[in-house]
Amino acid sequence: MALIPTTILTGFLGAGKTTLLNRILQEDHGMRIAVIENEFGQENIDNEILVQDSNEHIIEMNNGCICCTVRGDLIVGLTELARKRDAGLIAFDRVVIETTGLANPGPVAQTFFVDEEVGSHYMLDAIITVVDARHAMKQLDEYEEAQRQVGFADKLLLSKTDLVSPTEVDTLTRRLKRINPRAPIAKVDFGRAPLAEVLDIRGFNLNEKLELDPDFLATESGHVHDHDKAHDKAHDPAHAHEHEQGHEHAQEHAHEHSDACATDCGHVDHHHAQHSDDIAAFVFKSTQPFDSAKLDEFLGGLVQVYGPRMLRYKGVLLMQGAERKVVFQGVHQLMGSDLGAKWGENEVRGSKMVFIGKNLPKDIFIRGLEQCLV
């Protein structure tokens, strides 16, 4: 049977998630969607309950959707839903999971990779983050959870833009792109997004749709180095010893940069320099191919040392001797790769990678990757 596509919907308190979910549960859209309220503890932090006055665990809606409240263990909730679906007790084609407004989406996303039962029934389609245009700047300043929600996103939905000026929207948009340059941003009316903006994003699939949006590099213009020039130094015999062991290379420098901010001066909007977020992104690109063994070793070391601070990372890679693209991505310590399409005859071959994380030492990542080039 085909895997059930699942969307994680996150966003800070009051961003408009519940408005969107109520619409999914009530609108006549012709889709059978299971909406899961993933709450921690007995209190609904959002102070809005999707289905009022009911003690039932699973509620069937008259438009074919179902609403399910999971308090605590999401694995148990997802497994129970799949069991009831297989038994013909309930019917649904896809799942939307709403996290609480103060939740870190990372552990929810990891559920789909670490639990065999969940992985055999469900496929993570994307993480969608709703951002409150009126309050986001303050929330990003004060709450790391808000930064994490943006950093994990495959797509950002900007709500309440009618309550702020176009200049404020532009300023917020630039900041969101610094934190996460790979997530497209769409404006939505009071959190009510077209379902096409939420479902079937395929942001998490290891397939050709993982090709990075060429426009996301524009936010890094002027700050992405030409790594081909660094290639000569990296592979000069005098520097060869620096990358004999990728794992040791990463660990060796870990203490030097444990508190280094990933947002260097090139990434800070100078009109709003006080907003130097702990969570930020940087890009690596090169037209030189990677040595597969060196890259595997180095990335393995990075993930062991910095995994807890690496929120999302993905890329399209040019490997030595390979006629096909290699697509890779990960969340924290979980990393995977897959073969993509063949390189086109007239296509410029090269690697593009983006890393989003908390205080990641950009120079260690960039230098180490350079030393994995052929």
DRENGULO-30228 format. One line per 2 residues: number of its first residue (from 1); for each residue z negated, x negated, y of C-alpha. Coordinates in steps of 0.1 Angstrom, whole numbers, plus 5000, padded with zeros to 4 digits. Layout:
! residues N
NUM	Z:X:Y | ...
! end
This chain:
! residues 374
1	5000:5000:5000 | 5007:4989:5035
3	4977:4976:5055 | 4962:4999:5081
5	4969:4985:5116 | 4937:4982:5136
7	4931:4978:5174 | 4899:4965:5189
9	4893:4981:5223 | 4868:4962:5245
11	4859:4960:5281 | 4828:4959:5303
13	4805:4988:5309 | 4823:5016:5328
15	4857:5001:5326 | 4873:5033:5312
17	4873:5028:5274 | 4858:5062:5267
19	4883:5080:5289 | 4911:5064:5269
21	4894:5072:5235 | 4887:5108:5244
23	4924:5112:5252 | 4934:5097:5218
25	4910:5121:5200 | 4922:5152:5219
27	4958:5147:5230 | 4986:5161:5209
29	5004:5128:5203 | 5013:5134:5166
31	4995:5103:5153 | 4965:5103:5129
33	4941:5078:5143 | 4906:5069:5132
35	4885:5060:5163 | 4854:5040:5154
37	4825:5038:5178 | 4809:5005:5168
39	4774:5007:5183 | 4746:4983:5180
41	4712:5000:5176 | 4705:5037:5183
43	4715:5038:5220 | 4750:5045:5233
45	4751:5019:5261 | 4781:5036:5278
47	4760:5068:5282 | 4791:5088:5272
49	4794:5102:5237 | 4828:5109:5224
51	4819:5139:5202 | 4789:5158:5215
53	4761:5175:5195 | 4768:5163:5160
55	4748:5143:5135 | 4778:5138:5112
57	4790:5103:5106 | 4827:5113:5105
59	4842:5141:5126 | 4877:5154:5120
61	4896:5165:5152 | 4921:5193:5154
63	4949:5169:5164 | 4947:5150:5131
65	4925:5122:5144 | 4890:5114:5132
67	4860:5100:5150 | 4835:5078:5132
69	4802:5062:5145 | 4793:5029:5128
71	4758:5017:5138 | 4754:4982:5126
73	4775:4968:5099 | 4812:4973:5107
75	4823:4960:5073 | 4804:4988:5056
77	4819:5014:5079 | 4855:5002:5075
79	4851:5000:5037 | 4837:5035:5036
81	4866:5048:5057 | 4892:5031:5034
83	4875:5045:5003 | 4875:5080:5016
85	4912:5076:5026 | 4921:5063:4992
87	4903:5093:4976 | 4923:5117:4997
89	4891:5130:5015 | 4904:5120:5050
91	4938:5110:5064 | 4946:5085:5091
93	4974:5060:5097 | 4957:5035:5121
95	4922:5026:5135 | 4909:5020:5170
97	4875:5003:5172 | 4856:5006:5204
99	4830:4979:5210 | 4800:4985:5233
101	4805:4973:5269 | 4782:4943:5264
103	4797:4932:5231 | 4814:4899:5223
105	4846:4909:5205 | 4847:4877:5185
107	4825:4888:5155 | 4844:4921:5153
109	4877:4902:5151 | 4864:4878:5125
111	4854:4907:5103 | 4891:4911:5094
113	4894:4875:5082 | 4860:4868:5065
115	4856:4900:5044 | 4879:4903:5014
117	4875:4940:5011 | 4883:4947:5048
119	4912:4922:5046 | 4927:4940:5016
121	4929:4974:5035 | 4932:4965:5072
123	4954:4944:5095 | 4942:4934:5130
125	4969:4945:5154 | 4954:4934:5187
127	4924:4931:5210 | 4929:4953:5241
129	4905:4947:5270 | 4901:4973:5298
131	4892:4956:5331 | 4875:4976:5360
133	4894:4964:5391 | 4866:4975:5414
135	4838:4957:5397 | 4854:4929:5376
137	4850:4900:5400 | 4813:4905:5401
139	4810:4912:5364 | 4830:4880:5356
141	4807:4860:5380 | 4775:4874:5364
143	4782:4881:5327 | 4797:4857:5301
145	4804:4887:5280 | 4829:4899:5306
147	4846:4865:5305 | 4847:4866:5267
149	4862:4900:5266 | 4891:4888:5289
151	4894:4855:5269 | 4898:4873:5236
153	4924:4898:5248 | 4959:4901:5235
155	4965:4926:5264 | 4946:4935:5295
157	4946:4970:5310 | 4936:4971:5347
159	4918:5003:5356 | 4906:5017:5390
161	4933:4998:5410 | 4935:5028:5433
163	4899:5020:5445 | 4907:4985:5458
165	4933:4969:5480 | 4965:4953:5467
167	4951:4919:5479 | 4920:4924:5457
169	4942:4934:5428 | 4963:4902:5433
171	4932:4880:5435 | 4917:4895:5403
173	4950:4892:5385 | 4952:4855:5393
175	4917:4850:5380 | 4924:4869:5348
177	4955:4847:5342 | 4935:4816:5347
179	4910:4828:5321 | 4937:4840:5297
181	4974:4832:5306 | 4988:4846:5273
183	4977:4883:5277 | 5001:4906:5296
185	4984:4927:5323 | 4992:4964:5327
187	4978:4988:5354 | 4964:5021:5340
189	4953:5053:5357 | 4916:5058:5352
191	4918:5040:5319 | 4943:5065:5306
193	4970:5042:5292 | 5002:5052:5275
195	4995:5048:5238 | 5024:5024:5236
197	5003:5000:5258 | 4975:5001:5232
199	4990:5005:5197 | 5015:4982:5178
201	5010:4953:5202 | 5011:4929:5172
203	4992:4903:5192 | 4973:4891:5162
205	5001:4891:5136 | 5014:4858:5123
207	5050:4868:5129 | 5078:4861:5153
209	5063:4884:5179 | 5038:4856:5184
211	5064:4837:5204 | 5046:4830:5236
213	5057:4848:5267 | 5077:4822:5286
215	5063:4835:5319 | 5028:4827:5310
217	5035:4790:5316 | 5043:4799:5352
219	5006:4803:5359 | 5002:4766:5350
221	5031:4753:5370 | 5025:4719:5384
223	4996:4713:5360 | 5013:4710:5327
225	5020:4674:5319 | 5052:4661:5304
227	5038:4650:5271 | 5069:4632:5261
229	5061:4605:5286 | 5026:4602:5271
231	5042:4599:5236 | 5051:4562:5241
233	5015:4553:5249 | 5001:4574:5221
235	5022:4557:5195 | 5021:4521:5209
237	5004:4499:5182 | 4977:4490:5207
239	4966:4526:5208 | 4973:4536:5172
241	4937:4531:5161 | 4926:4559:5184
243	4940:4585:5160 | 4933:4571:5126
245	4910:4600:5119 | 4915:4631:5139
247	4881:4646:5130 | 4863:4614:5141
249	4884:4613:5173 | 4872:4648:5182
251	4836:4641:5173 | 4835:4608:5190
253	4842:4623:5224 | 4823:4656:5218
255	4791:4645:5236 | 4810:4631:5266
257	4823:4665:5276 | 4799:4690:5262
259	4794:4705:5296 | 4828:4697:5311
261	4844:4727:5327 | 4879:4736:5315
263	4888:4748:5350 | 4899:4717:5368
265	4908:4718:5405 | 4944:4726:5397
267	4934:4759:5381 | 4911:4772:5408
269	4924:4794:5435 | 4913:4775:5466
271	4906:4807:5485 | 4881:4817:5459
273	4869:4784:5446 | 4834:4798:5439
275	4848:4816:5409 | 4850:4787:5385
277	4846:4806:5352 | 4831:4789:5322
279	4858:4805:5301 | 4893:4793:5310
281	4926:4784:5294 | 4949:4755:5293
283	4984:4749:5279 | 5000:4720:5259
285	5037:4717:5255 | 5061:4690:5243
287	5096:4686:5231 | 5086:4659:5206
289	5079:4671:5171 | 5044:4669:5155
291	5035:4649:5125 | 5022:4676:5102
293	4994:4656:5085 | 4981:4641:5118
295	4981:4676:5134 | 4963:4693:5105
297	4936:4666:5106 | 4932:4667:5143
299	4930:4705:5146 | 4906:4706:5117
301	4883:4682:5136 | 4886:4702:5168
303	4877:4734:5151 | 4847:4718:5134
305	4834:4703:5167 | 4844:4730:5192
307	4850:4760:5171 | 4821:4781:5185
309	4835:4776:5220 | 4872:4782:5211
311	4877:4819:5217 | 4914:4822:5210
313	4942:4797:5205 | 4978:4801:5193
315	5011:4785:5196 | 5047:4780:5184
317	5051:4745:5169 | 5079:4721:5164
319	5072:4701:5132 | 5090:4669:5121
321	5118:4677:5097 | 5112:4714:5098
323	5141:4738:5104 | 5118:4767:5110
325	5092:4772:5138 | 5055:4771:5127
327	5033:4798:5143 | 4996:4791:5144
329	4965:4809:5158 | 4928:4812:5154
331	4895:4827:5165 | 4865:4803:5166
333	4865:4783:5133 | 4891:4806:5116
335	4926:4791:5119 | 4958:4801:5102
337	4995:4793:5104 | 5028:4807:5091
339	5065:4800:5091 | 5085:4816:5119
341	5122:4820:5124 | 5147:4792:5122
343	5154:4772:5154 | 5185:4784:5170
345	5215:4760:5173 | 5214:4759:5211
347	5177:4766:5214 | 5156:4739:5232
349	5131:4729:5205 | 5095:4722:5214
351	5059:4732:5210 | 5039:4755:5232
353	5001:4760:5226 | 4974:4777:5246
355	4937:4773:5241 | 4911:4797:5256
357	4875:4788:5254 | 4842:4780:5270
359	4839:4746:5287 | 4865:4730:5265
361	4872:4694:5272 | 4909:4697:5281
363	4915:4659:5281 | 4903:4655:5245
365	4926:4683:5233 | 4956:4671:5253
367	4951:4634:5244 | 4946:4641:5207
369	4976:4664:5205 | 4997:4637:5222
371	4987:4613:5195 | 4998:4637:5168
373	5034:4636:5181 | 5061:4617:5162
! end
